[in-house]
Structures are given as structure tokens and as C-alpha cells.
Amino acid sequence: MPEDELTNWVRIASDAADDKLGQDTQAFFVGEVMAITDWFVITSGRTSRQVRAIVDGVEEALTKAGGPKPNRIEGRDTMSWVLMDYGAIVVHVFTDEARQYYELERLWRDVPKLERVADRAAG
């Protein structure tokens, strides 16, 4: 998949999470330090119901835009931490509590982040 196309899918996934009220959605380029994927998108919802809405919204937005289909989605049974594996993109949707516990952003703070319009507006 060409880099520009991949970055576009990351933006679509991130925007879809925000559209479903995802909290502090961030995208990290982890491809230089991980062999299994290029991008992590991390977001959270206040409740398991909101996590479900975010997951459904991301999947729907990527499908509607002609993007990739998920290879697998894990965590739908508890809706505490849902991992959506699209191969080159992995979307992590947490409840606020689980996100604070795992602190994935802390692990990836030294890798490049995708700057988004939402980031510029907040800054």
C-alpha cells in the first residue's frame, strides 16, 4: 500500500473515532520500531457503549472510503480494550480507565505522531 494512501486511512480512522466522541485520538508511526505494523491509532471512550460506537464508526468509515477491511478485531466481548488489526494500521479503542492503566502513549512518545487538524485546533 502506498505511503500516502496508508496515511489517508490513518486520518480516516482517527477522524471516525473523533466523530464518535473518541477522547484524545492520536496516531503514532511505529513502523521503524515494530515489524508487525506501521501505525497505531489510540483513542478512548467514556463507557463500553461508546467504545462500541467508536469501533463501529471506524470500521464503517474505512469501508465506506474503500479502505482496508480488518484482519481481526479483538476485545469486543468486554469493550474495555478493543484492538482492530488492519495489518499496516492497528486501532486501539479503550475505556478511559483501561487507557490510563496501559498508557500506550507513554511507550510511543519518542516516535513520530501524525499531525491532524484536530491536533492543530486543540493546540
N, CA and C atoms as an extended XYZ file, in Angstrom:
369
Properties=species:S:1:pos:R:3:atomname:S:1:resname:S:1:resid:I:1 pbc="F F F"
N         0.846       -1.174        0.000 N   MET     1
C         0.000        0.000        0.000 CA  MET     1
C         0.896        1.243        0.000 C   MET     1
N         0.664        2.174       -0.904 N   PRO     2
C         1.485        3.396       -0.946 CA  PRO     2
C         1.362        4.196        0.354 C   PRO     2
N         2.442        4.884        0.710 N   GLU     3
C         2.501        5.622        1.976 CA  GLU     3
C         1.401        6.679        2.090 C   GLU     3
N         1.156        7.440        1.016 N   ASP     4
C         0.116        8.466        1.070 CA  ASP     4
C        -1.255        7.847        1.321 C   ASP     4
N        -1.509        6.712        0.686 N   GLU     5
C        -2.786        6.030        0.877 CA  GLU     5
C        -2.912        5.534        2.318 C   GLU     5
N        -1.847        4.975        2.849 N   LEU     6
C        -1.849        4.484        4.223 CA  LEU     6
C        -2.101        5.630        5.205 C   LEU     6
N        -1.415        6.745        5.010 N   THR     7
C        -1.614        7.903        5.876 CA  THR     7
C        -3.056        8.395        5.787 C   THR     7
N        -3.642        8.349        4.609 N   ASN     8
C        -5.044        8.735        4.435 CA  ASN     8
C        -5.964        7.827        5.251 C   ASN     8
N        -5.697        6.510        5.254 N   TRP     9
C        -6.528        5.581        6.035 CA  TRP     9
C        -6.374        5.870        7.525 C   TRP     9
N        -5.170        6.220        7.954 N   VAL    10
C        -4.947        6.570        9.367 CA  VAL    10
C        -5.774        7.804        9.733 C   VAL    10
N        -5.770        8.787        8.849 N   ARG    11
C        -6.573       10.006        9.084 CA  ARG    11
C        -8.062        9.675        9.146 C   ARG    11
N        -8.520        8.838        8.227 N   ILE    12
C        -9.940        8.463        8.206 CA  ILE    12
C       -10.320        7.742        9.498 C   ILE    12
N        -9.484        6.803        9.932 N   ALA    13
C        -9.758        6.074       11.177 CA  ALA    13
C        -9.772        7.028       12.372 C   ALA    13
N        -8.808        7.938       12.418 N   SER    14
C        -8.723        8.898       13.524 CA  SER    14
C        -9.924        9.838       13.532 C   SER    14
N       -10.285       10.345       12.364 N   ASP    15
C       -11.439       11.250       12.271 CA  ASP    15
C       -12.733       10.533       12.638 C   ASP    15
N       -12.863        9.273       12.219 N   ALA    16
C       -14.063        8.498       12.555 CA  ALA    16
C       -14.177        8.307       14.064 C   ALA    16
N       -13.038        8.055       14.723 N   ALA    17
C       -13.048        7.924       16.186 CA  ALA    17
C       -13.506        9.232       16.819 C   ALA    17
N       -12.974       10.340       16.335 N   ASP    18
C       -13.380       11.649       16.860 CA  ASP    18
C       -14.864       11.916       16.622 C   ASP    18
N       -15.361       11.511       15.448 N   ASP    19
C       -16.777       11.722       15.130 CA  ASP    19
C       -17.693       10.994       16.109 C   ASP    19
N       -17.207        9.898       16.690 N   LYS    20
C       -17.986        9.137       17.676 CA  LYS    20
C       -17.583        9.509       19.100 C   LYS    20
N       -16.995       10.700       19.236 N   LEU    21
C       -16.609       11.279       20.529 CA  LEU    21
C       -15.446       10.558       21.196 C   LEU    21
N       -14.559        9.984       20.391 N   GLY    22
C       -13.330        9.408       20.934 CA  GLY    22
C       -12.527       10.493       21.638 C   GLY    22
N       -11.929       10.143       22.746 N   GLN    23
C       -11.172       11.094       23.560 CA  GLN    23
C        -9.695       11.079       23.195 C   GLN    23
N        -9.130       12.255       22.932 N   ASP    24
C        -7.688       12.423       22.720 CA  ASP    24
C        -7.142       11.401       21.710 C   ASP    24
N        -7.741       11.345       20.537 N   THR    25
C        -7.318       10.415       19.494 CA  THR    25
C        -5.948       10.822       18.977 C   THR    25
N        -5.022        9.856       18.955 N   GLN    26
C        -3.660       10.104       18.498 CA  GLN    26
C        -3.218        8.973       17.571 C   GLN    26
N        -2.347        9.306       16.617 N   ALA    27
C        -1.800        8.307       15.694 CA  ALA    27
C        -0.281        8.380       15.743 C   ALA    27
N         0.351        7.219       15.944 N   PHE    28
C         1.798        7.122       16.077 CA  PHE    28
C         2.371        6.259       14.969 C   PHE    28
N         3.448        6.743       14.321 N   PHE    29
C         4.138        5.942       13.324 CA  PHE    29
C         5.138        5.047       14.059 C   PHE    29
N         4.815        3.762       14.143 N   VAL    30
C         5.639        2.812       14.895 CA  VAL    30
C         6.409        1.867       13.959 C   VAL    30
N         6.294        2.098       12.659 N   GLY    31
C         6.888        1.208       11.670 CA  GLY    31
C         8.391        1.061       11.752 C   GLY    31
N         9.081        2.065       12.260 N   GLU    32
C        10.541        1.985       12.355 CA  GLU    32
C        11.002        1.183       13.571 C   GLU    32
N        10.109        0.953       14.527 N   VAL    33
C        10.492        0.212       15.736 CA  VAL    33
C         9.724       -1.092       15.910 C   VAL    33
N         8.700       -1.315       15.076 N   MET    34
C         7.910       -2.544       15.139 CA  MET    34
C         7.846       -3.173       13.757 C   MET    34
N         7.986       -4.462       13.707 N   ALA    35
C         7.927       -5.156       12.420 CA  ALA    35
C         6.507       -5.533       12.024 C   ALA    35
N         5.571       -5.517       12.959 N   ILE    36
C         4.238       -6.057       12.679 CA  ILE    36
C         3.237       -5.042       12.134 C   ILE    36
N         3.493       -3.752       12.287 N   THR    37
C         2.568       -2.733       11.804 CA  THR    37
C         3.308       -1.421       11.605 C   THR    37
N         2.679       -0.489       10.905 N   ASP    38
C         3.276        0.832       10.691 CA  ASP    38
C         2.682        1.910       11.590 C   ASP    38
N         1.373        1.819       11.855 N   TRP    39
C         0.688        2.870       12.609 CA  TRP    39
C        -0.141        2.301       13.752 C   TRP    39
N        -0.131        3.017       14.868 N   PHE    40
C        -1.056        2.800       15.969 CA  PHE    40
C        -1.965        4.019       16.036 C   PHE    40
N        -3.254        3.793       16.057 N   VAL    41
C        -4.226        4.844       16.367 CA  VAL    41
C        -4.763        4.496       17.751 C   VAL    41
N        -4.721        5.462       18.656 N   ILE    42
C        -5.145        5.239       20.034 CA  ILE    42
C        -6.221        6.262       20.385 C   ILE    42
N        -7.320        5.763       20.935 N   THR    43
C        -8.408        6.633       21.374 CA  THR    43
C        -9.138        5.952       22.522 C   THR    43
N       -10.066        6.665       23.131 N   SER    44
C       -10.838        6.061       24.211 CA  SER    44
C       -12.243        6.631       24.253 C   SER    44
N       -13.107        5.865       24.903 N   GLY    45
C       -14.483        6.274       25.140 CA  GLY    45
C       -14.767        6.214       26.625 C   GLY    45
N       -15.742        6.965       27.049 N   ARG    46
C       -16.047        7.029       28.478 CA  ARG    46
C       -16.723        5.773       29.001 C   ARG    46
N       -17.466        5.080       28.135 N   THR    47
C       -18.190        3.876       28.540 CA  THR    47
C       -17.956        2.774       27.509 C   THR    47
N       -18.298        1.549       27.878 N   SER    48
C       -18.165        0.441       26.923 CA  SER    48
C       -19.104        0.646       25.734 C   SER    48
N       -20.224        1.262       25.961 N   ARG    49
C       -21.155        1.556       24.859 CA  ARG    49
C       -20.529        2.533       23.865 C   ARG    49
N       -19.825        3.528       24.381 N   GLN    50
C       -19.154        4.488       23.500 CA  GLN    50
C       -17.983        3.816       22.777 C   GLN    50
N       -17.265        2.935       23.457 N   VAL    51
C       -16.189        2.176       22.804 CA  VAL    51
C       -16.760        1.413       21.612 C   VAL    51
N       -17.891        0.762       21.810 N   ARG    52
C       -18.550        0.017       20.723 CA  ARG    52
C       -18.881        0.954       19.555 C   ARG    52
N       -19.418        2.132       19.860 N   ALA    53
C       -19.771        3.091       18.812 CA  ALA    53
C       -18.529        3.550       18.042 C   ALA    53
N       -17.414        3.757       18.742 N   ILE    54
C       -16.169        4.167       18.094 CA  ILE    54
C       -15.669        3.057       17.171 C   ILE    54
N       -15.651        1.834       17.671 N   VAL    55
C       -15.199        0.689       16.872 CA  VAL    55
C       -16.060        0.561       15.613 C   VAL    55
N       -17.365        0.604       15.780 N   ASP    56
C       -18.265        0.504       14.629 CA  ASP    56
C       -18.051        1.663       13.661 C   ASP    56
N       -17.839        2.863       14.199 N   GLY    57
C       -17.631        4.043       13.363 CA  GLY    57
C       -16.360        3.976       12.547 C   GLY    57
N       -15.277        3.503       13.158 N   VAL    58
C       -14.002        3.354       12.441 CA  VAL    58
C       -14.148        2.335       11.323 C   VAL    58
N       -14.734        1.193       11.647 N   GLU    59
C       -14.900        0.142       10.642 CA  GLU    59
C       -15.778        0.631        9.484 C   GLU    59
N       -16.855        1.306        9.798 N   GLU    60
C       -17.769        1.815        8.774 CA  GLU    60
C       -17.098        2.874        7.894 C   GLU    60
N       -16.367        3.796        8.511 N   ALA    61
C       -15.722        4.875        7.752 CA  ALA    61
C       -14.671        4.333        6.792 C   ALA    61
N       -13.852        3.381        7.258 N   LEU    62
C       -12.831        2.814        6.378 CA  LEU    62
C       -13.469        2.029        5.235 C   LEU    62
N       -14.523        1.292        5.535 N   THR    63
C       -15.221        0.526        4.496 CA  THR    63
C       -15.847        1.464        3.470 C   THR    63
N       -16.529        2.504        3.953 N   LYS    64
C       -17.195        3.467        3.074 CA  LYS    64
C       -16.197        4.184        2.162 C   LYS    64
N       -14.982        4.428        2.662 N   ALA    65
C       -13.948        5.127        1.886 CA  ALA    65
C       -13.166        4.178        0.975 C   ALA    65
N       -13.538        2.895        0.978 N   GLY    66
C       -12.815        1.928        0.151 CA  GLY    66
C       -11.510        1.472        0.772 C   GLY    66
N       -11.396        1.659        2.074 N   GLY    67
C       -10.176        1.295        2.791 CA  GLY    67
C       -10.098       -0.180        3.100 C   GLY    67
N        -9.079       -0.545        3.857 N   PRO    68
C        -8.878       -1.961        4.179 CA  PRO    68
C        -9.959       -2.493        5.114 C   PRO    68
N       -10.142       -3.775        5.067 N   LYS    69
C       -11.030       -4.479        6.000 CA  LYS    69
C       -10.152       -4.988        7.146 C   LYS    69
N       -10.704       -5.086        8.337 N   PRO    70
C        -9.872       -5.577        9.447 CA  PRO    70
C        -9.528       -7.052        9.266 C   PRO    70
N        -8.270       -7.385        9.581 N   ASN    71
C        -7.851       -8.790        9.606 CA  ASN    71
C        -8.526       -9.503       10.768 C   ASN    71
N        -8.632       -8.781       11.874 N   ARG    72
C        -9.326       -9.302       13.051 CA  ARG    72
C        -9.615       -8.137       13.994 C   ARG    72
N       -10.618       -8.360       14.824 N   ILE    73
C       -10.966       -7.398       15.878 CA  ILE    73
C       -11.058       -8.194       17.170 C   ILE    73
N       -10.277       -7.774       18.159 N   GLU    74
C       -10.246       -8.471       19.442 CA  GLU    74
C       -10.749       -7.550       20.543 C   GLU    74
N       -11.417       -8.120       21.538 N   GLY    75
C       -11.843       -7.379       22.709 CA  GLY    75
C       -13.290       -6.943       22.690 C   GLY    75
N       -14.031       -7.358       21.684 N   ARG    76
C       -15.441       -6.965       21.621 CA  ARG    76
C       -16.277       -7.592       22.734 C   ARG    76
N       -15.761       -8.639       23.356 N   ASP    77
C       -16.522       -9.287       24.435 CA  ASP    77
C       -16.610       -8.405       25.673 C   ASP    77
N       -15.558       -7.646       25.974 N   THR    78
C       -15.572       -6.803       27.175 CA  THR    78
C       -15.708       -5.319       26.870 C   THR    78
N       -15.324       -4.900       25.670 N   MET    79
C       -15.348       -3.487       25.260 CA  MET    79
C       -14.532       -2.598       26.191 C   MET    79
N       -13.506       -3.156       26.815 N   SER    80
C       -12.606       -2.382       27.657 CA  SER    80
C       -11.394       -1.918       26.839 C   SER    80
N       -10.882       -2.826       26.014 N   TRP    81
C        -9.784       -2.516       25.101 CA  TRP    81
C       -10.044       -3.317       23.841 C   TRP    81
N       -10.426       -2.632       22.782 N   VAL    82
C       -10.688       -3.286       21.508 CA  VAL    82
C        -9.516       -2.985       20.579 C   VAL    82
N        -8.955       -4.033       20.002 N   LEU    83
C        -7.842       -3.917       19.073 CA  LEU    83
C        -8.359       -4.279       17.684 C   LEU    83
N        -8.249       -3.317       16.774 N   MET    84
C        -8.682       -3.509       15.396 CA  MET    84
C        -7.435       -3.622       14.529 C   MET    84
N        -7.164       -4.810       14.003 N   ASP    85
C        -5.951       -5.069       13.238 CA  ASP    85
C        -6.238       -4.975       11.745 C   ASP    85
N        -5.699       -3.930       11.130 N   TYR    86
C        -5.825       -3.729        9.685 CA  TYR    86
C        -4.505       -4.017        8.975 C   TYR    86
N        -3.601       -4.722        9.618 N   GLY    87
C        -2.298       -5.002        9.026 CA  GLY    87
C        -1.347       -3.848        9.279 C   GLY    87
N        -1.287       -2.908        8.365 N   ALA    88
C        -0.379       -1.769        8.496 CA  ALA    88
C        -0.868       -0.734        9.507 C   ALA    88
N        -2.116       -0.858        9.923 N   ILE    89
C        -2.701        0.040       10.922 CA  ILE    89
C        -3.335       -0.808       12.017 C   ILE    89
N        -3.072       -0.461       13.268 N   VAL    90
C        -3.736       -1.100       14.397 CA  VAL    90
C        -4.421        0.011       15.186 C   VAL    90
N        -5.737       -0.120       15.345 N   VAL    91
C        -6.515        0.866       16.086 CA  VAL    91
C        -6.813        0.288       17.467 C   VAL    91
N        -6.456        1.038       18.506 N   HIS    92
C        -6.719        0.656       19.892 CA  HIS    92
C        -7.810        1.570       20.424 C   HIS    92
N        -8.924        0.983       20.855 N   VAL    93
C       -10.018        1.764       21.435 CA  VAL    93
C       -10.210        1.273       22.870 C   VAL    93
N        -9.953        2.151       23.810 N   PHE    94
C       -10.007        1.827       25.234 CA  PHE    94
C       -11.191        2.499       25.914 C   PHE    94
N       -11.575        1.970       27.075 N   THR    95
C       -12.333        2.786       28.012 CA  THR    95
C       -11.306        3.728       28.634 C   THR    95
N       -11.753        4.835       29.199 N   ASP    96
C       -10.817        5.781       29.816 CA  ASP    96
C        -9.949        5.096       30.872 C   ASP    96
N       -10.573        4.251       31.673 N   GLU    97
C        -9.850        3.558       32.753 CA  GLU    97
C        -8.751        2.650       32.211 C   GLU    97
N        -9.058        1.861       31.194 N   ALA    98
C        -8.064        0.955       30.614 CA  ALA    98
C        -6.934        1.750       29.952 C   ALA    98
N        -7.278        2.856       29.310 N   ARG    99
C        -6.252        3.673       28.652 CA  ARG    99
C        -5.277        4.231       29.678 C   ARG    99
N        -5.786        4.707       30.790 N   GLN   100
C        -4.917        5.223       31.842 CA  GLN   100
C        -4.030        4.122       32.415 C   GLN   100
N        -4.559        2.926       32.524 N   TYR   101
C        -3.805        1.805       33.085 CA  TYR   101
C        -2.651        1.392       32.160 C   TYR   101
N        -2.920        1.223       30.878 N   TYR   102
C        -1.905        0.722       29.944 CA  TYR   102
C        -0.963        1.800       29.421 C   TYR   102
N        -1.384        3.035       29.361 N   GLU   103
C        -0.543        4.173       28.965 CA  GLU   103
C         0.280        3.912       27.702 C   GLU   103
N        -0.353        3.457       26.636 N   LEU   104
C         0.377        3.184       25.398 CA  LEU   104
C         1.081        4.419       24.849 C   LEU   104
N         0.494        5.593       25.033 N   GLU   105
C         1.141        6.813       24.540 CA  GLU   105
C         2.512        7.009       25.168 C   GLU   105
N         2.641        6.636       26.420 N   ARG   106
C         3.933        6.771       27.097 CA  ARG   106
C         4.984        5.895       26.424 C   ARG   106
N         4.578        4.703       25.997 N   LEU   107
C         5.510        3.795       25.335 CA  LEU   107
C         5.973        4.320       23.987 C   LEU   107
N         5.121        5.083       23.314 N   TRP   108
C         5.406        5.531       21.948 CA  TRP   108
C         5.683        7.017       21.857 C   TRP   108
N         5.999        7.665       22.955 N   ARG   109
C         6.188        9.120       22.940 CA  ARG   109
C         7.372        9.580       22.092 C   ARG   109
N         8.331        8.684       21.795 N   ASP   110
C         9.511        9.071       21.026 CA  ASP   110
C         9.378        8.809       19.531 C   ASP   110
N         8.246        8.279       19.079 N   VAL   111
C         8.057        8.025       17.650 CA  VAL   111
C         7.254        9.175       17.044 C   VAL   111
N         7.343        9.357       15.725 N   PRO   112
C         6.586       10.447       15.092 CA  PRO   112
C         5.081       10.260       15.248 C   PRO   112
N         4.390       11.382       15.432 N   LYS   113
C         2.928       11.399       15.525 CA  LYS   113
C         2.378       12.030       14.255 C   LYS   113
N         1.214       11.583       13.864 N   LEU   114
C         0.531       12.180       12.729 CA  LEU   114
C        -0.141       13.462       13.193 C   LEU   114
N         0.228       14.578       12.583 N   GLU   115
C        -0.428       15.833       12.926 CA  GLU   115
C        -1.758       15.871       12.192 C   GLU   115
N        -2.775       16.201       12.938 N   ARG   116
C        -4.127       16.244       12.376 CA  ARG   116
C        -4.727       17.616       12.610 C   ARG   116
N        -5.758       17.944       11.858 N   VAL   117
C        -6.437       19.230       12.026 CA  VAL   117
C        -6.944       19.362       13.459 C   VAL   117
N        -7.469       18.270       14.031 N   ALA   118
C        -7.970       18.309       15.414 CA  ALA   118
C        -6.847       18.664       16.381 C   ALA   118
N        -5.626       18.175       16.109 N   ASP   119
C        -4.484       18.492       16.974 CA  ASP   119
C        -4.143       19.979       16.890 C   ASP   119
N        -4.156       20.526       15.669 N   ARG   120
C        -3.812       21.940       15.492 CA  ARG   120
C        -4.862       22.833       16.141 C   ARG   120
N        -6.135       22.447       16.045 N   ALA   121
C        -7.210       23.243       16.623 CA  ALA   121
C        -7.122       23.249       18.149 C   ALA   121
N        -6.715       22.097       18.736 N   ALA   122
C        -6.619       21.987       20.192 CA  ALA   122
C        -5.391       22.720       20.713 C   ALA   122
N        -4.343       22.832       19.888 N   GLY   123
C        -3.082       23.408       20.320 CA  GLY   123
C        -3.076       24.865       20.206 C   GLY   123
